[in-house]
Amino acid sequence: MRKTKPEQTSAYSFGKVFTDHMFQVDWNFNDGWGKPRITPYEPIKIDTTATSLHYGISAFEGISIVKNKSSGIPQAFWAKNNLKSFVDASDHLDLPTFDQEELL
């Protein structure tokens, strides 16, 4: 799968254009959520005992980023709605939730 900087593509299509960076934030039981960061794309490291591998307990909510035709600035599409959905899914699955405004 080829990763490109969004500026190098002329058309965006969900699931077909991927960025060369990714968002990461760590969590542990004692400290909760760590400091969010954007890092170069790489394979994710996941513990082999992660419950999502063994029991399918996980939640995902993607936020689409598109280039504003008027300003040319990348913008998140329905970010607050997606974050609320992610928090609701996490709460429903008894996964740790997070501060939506902080993540936004």
C-alpha positions as CSV (number, residue, x, y, z in Angstrom):
1,M,0.0,0.0,0.0
2,R,1.5,3.3,-1.1
3,K,1.5,6.2,1.4
4,T,1.6,9.7,0.0
5,K,1.3,13.2,1.2
6,P,-2.2,14.4,0.6
7,E,-1.0,17.5,-1.4
8,Q,0.4,15.1,-4.0
9,T,-3.0,13.7,-4.9
10,S,-5.7,15.3,-7.0
11,A,-8.6,13.3,-5.9
12,Y,-9.5,11.9,-2.4
13,S,-11.3,8.7,-2.1
14,F,-11.9,6.9,1.2
15,G,-9.8,3.8,1.6
16,K,-7.7,4.5,-1.5
17,V,-5.4,7.5,-0.5
18,F,-3.3,7.0,2.6
19,T,-1.1,9.5,4.4
20,D,2.5,9.1,5.3
21,H,1.8,9.9,8.9
22,M,-0.5,8.6,11.6
23,F,-2.0,9.6,14.9
24,Q,-1.0,7.8,18.1
25,V,-1.9,8.0,21.7
26,D,-0.9,5.5,24.4
27,W,-3.2,4.3,27.3
28,N,-2.5,2.2,30.3
29,F,-4.6,1.3,33.4
30,N,-2.6,3.3,35.9
31,D,-2.1,6.6,34.0
32,G,-5.0,6.6,31.5
33,W,-4.4,8.4,28.2
34,G,-1.0,9.7,27.3
35,K,-0.1,12.7,25.2
36,P,-1.4,12.5,21.6
37,R,1.2,12.7,18.8
38,I,1.4,12.5,15.0
39,T,4.2,10.3,13.8
40,P,5.6,9.0,10.5
41,Y,3.6,6.0,9.2
42,E,4.8,2.6,10.5
43,P,3.4,-0.8,11.4
44,I,1.5,-0.6,14.7
45,K,3.0,-2.5,17.7
46,I,0.3,-4.5,19.5
47,D,0.8,-6.9,22.4
48,T,-0.1,-10.5,21.5
49,T,-2.3,-10.7,24.6
50,A,-4.5,-7.7,23.4
51,T,-8.1,-8.6,23.9
52,S,-9.0,-7.3,20.5
53,L,-6.9,-10.1,19.0
54,H,-8.5,-12.8,21.1
55,Y,-12.0,-11.6,21.7
56,G,-12.7,-9.0,19.0
57,I,-13.2,-6.2,21.6
58,S,-12.3,-3.0,19.8
59,A,-13.8,0.2,18.5
60,F,-12.8,2.2,15.4
61,E,-14.1,5.6,14.2
62,G,-12.3,7.2,11.3
63,I,-12.3,10.9,10.7
64,S,-12.2,12.0,7.0
65,I,-9.9,14.9,6.2
66,V,-10.6,16.7,2.9
67,K,-9.2,19.8,1.2
68,N,-11.5,22.8,1.4
69,K,-12.1,23.9,-2.3
70,S,-12.3,27.6,-1.4
71,S,-9.3,27.9,1.0
72,G,-7.2,24.9,0.0
73,I,-6.8,24.0,3.7
74,P,-7.4,20.4,4.9
75,Q,-10.4,20.1,7.2
76,A,-12.0,17.4,9.2
77,F,-15.4,16.3,8.1
78,W,-18.0,15.8,10.9
79,A,-15.1,15.4,13.4
80,K,-17.3,16.1,16.5
81,N,-19.9,13.6,15.4
82,N,-17.3,10.9,14.8
83,L,-15.6,11.5,18.2
84,K,-19.0,11.3,20.0
85,S,-19.7,8.0,18.1
86,F,-16.3,6.7,19.1
87,V,-16.8,7.6,22.8
88,D,-20.3,6.0,22.8
89,A,-18.9,2.8,21.2
90,S,-16.0,2.7,23.7
91,D,-18.4,3.2,26.6
92,H,-20.8,0.6,25.3
93,L,-17.9,-1.9,25.0
94,D,-16.5,-0.9,28.5
95,L,-13.3,0.4,26.8
96,P,-11.6,3.5,28.2
97,T,-13.2,6.8,27.0
98,F,-11.5,10.1,26.4
99,D,-12.0,13.8,26.4
100,Q,-13.5,14.6,23.0
101,E,-12.4,18.3,23.0
102,E,-8.9,17.5,24.0
103,L,-8.6,15.0,21.1
104,L,-10.2,17.4,18.7
